[in-house]
Each structure stands twice: as C-alpha cells, then as structure tokens.
Amino acid sequence: MLEFTGLNWLAILVATVAGFALGGIWYGPLFGDTWLAALGKTADQIQPSPTPFIISFFTSLITAVVLALLINALNISTLGGGVVIGLLVGIGFIATAMASDSAFGDTGLTLWLIQSGYRALYSVLMGAILAVWR
C-alpha cells in the first residue's frame, strides 16, 4: 500500500529543488545552445515567462512524491538502491514515453537525448536523495 503519511516531505522538497536546479544547469551551460538548435530557435525567440518554470517545478515535485512513494513501498534505503530506482523510472517510464512522443512529433534524436537525458538524470538524483534521507 502506498502511504503518504510516512513520507519525508523535507527530503521531497530538497529532491524537487535539486532536480529543478539540475534543469538550470542542463538547459543552460551544458546543453542550452544545442537544445535551442534542436528546437529550431534562438535565445532571442524565447519569450521570458514564469509559466514554464512554475510548471517544471510542480512536475518535479510530483516526480519526487511518486519516487518517494515507490522507495518507501519497496523499502529502499541505500544510495545504490535510490540510484537504481531513479534510473528505472527515468528510463523505463519517462524516457520511453518521451521517445514515443518524439517519434510521432518528429522532433529528432538530439532533442530527445537532451530532454530525456535530463529527466533520467533528475530521477536518479531524486532517487538517491530520497532513498538515503527517508
């Protein structure tokens, strides 16, 4: 049974912020230019808006809550276990779903690699935090 009462909400918040911060690095200095090119846009074409950041924060929060529920239900309490469950979720659910979307949307391999790579890595990061800080 999935129990919300046993969750460490501070760890969930930290994992959420860590995943969100990783996005700033991932889509900034690491892959920002390549990501924009894969989108067919320039930095000047991106209109500043808080909306994508707000949505991204809350989707990160939902991911962290679901990972925490899985980690608690599976009684995972080691760094290695957290990394593995994060990798399974990141690749097994998120990256595969994004691959299907990418194929139908014809958005290209580069965009899929950047976006699903971020989601897989942020799931690993969250899994690691949530498993050791139960």
N, C-alpha and C positions, 0 to 999 in steps of 0.2 A: 504494500500500500504506500502511496506517495503522501508523505506528511509534510505540510508546510510549517507546522509548529516547531519542528526540530531543526529548522534551517538557521544558519548563522548569517543574519541579514547584513552585518557589518562586512563579513567576507564577501557576500554577494555584491555589495556596493563597491568594495575595493576591486573585485574582479571586473565589474562593469566599467569602472573608471580606467582600469588597466587596459581593457580591450578597446575602449574608446580612444585612449591616448595612443595606443598602437596604431590606430587608424590615422591619426595625425602624422605620425612618422611614416607610415606605409604610403599614404597618398600624398605626402609632402616630399621630403628629401629623398626617400628611397625610390618610389615609382611614380611620383607626381607627373613628370613630363611624359613618361611612357603611357601612363593611364590616360592623360588628356589626348595624346596622339591616337590611342586606341579608340577613344570616343569620337575622334574626328573634330576635336575642339581645341581652342587655345585658352589660356588663362583669362584673357580679356572677354571671352564669350561666356564665362561662368559668372552669373549674377550672384553677388553676395546675398545670402538669405540664411536666417537661423533655422528654417524649417528642416533641411536635411540633417543638420546637427542634432536637433531635438529628436527626430525620428530615429536616427542612428543610435543615440543614447538609449532610447527606450527599447529598441530591438536588442541592443547589447544587454540591457537589464533582463529582458525576457530570456535570452540565451543563458545568462548566468543563473537565473532561477531554475530553468529546466535542467541545466547541468548539475546544480546543487541537489535537486530532487533525485536525479539519477545516481549521483555519487553517494547520497545518503541511503537510497534504496539498495544499492549494490555494496554498501559498507566499504567504500574505497577510502583509504586514509593515508596513502603514501603518495609521494611526488610522482613516482613512476606510474602508479595507478591513475592518478589525475591526468597525467600526460596522455596515457593510452585512451582513456575515455574521451578526453578532449579531441584527440586525433580521430577516433572512431566517429564521433558526432560531426566534427568538422569536415571529414572526407566522406563518410558514409551517408550523411544526410544533406549537409549544406552544399558541398562542392558538387555532388552528383546532381542535386536539384538544379544548381546553377548551370551545370553542363547541358542539361536538357533545355533550359531557358535560352542558353547561348546558341545552341544548335537551331532552335526554332526562330530565334531572333536574328540569327546570322551576325552576331556581334564579334566573332573572331576569337581565335585561340589566345591572343595576347591579353585581351580584356578579361577573358575567363580565368586565365592563370593569375592575373593580378588580383581580381576580386575574390575568387575562391581561395587563393593562397592566403589572403588576409583573413578570411573567415575561418579557414582551417587553423591558422596560427593563433588567432584570438581565442578559438575554442580550446586549443592546447594550453595557452596561458591561463585562461579562466579555470580549466580543469585542474591545473597544477595548484593554483591559489586555493580553490575551493576544497580540494582533497586534503591539503596539509593544514588548512585552517577551518576545521569542522567544529 
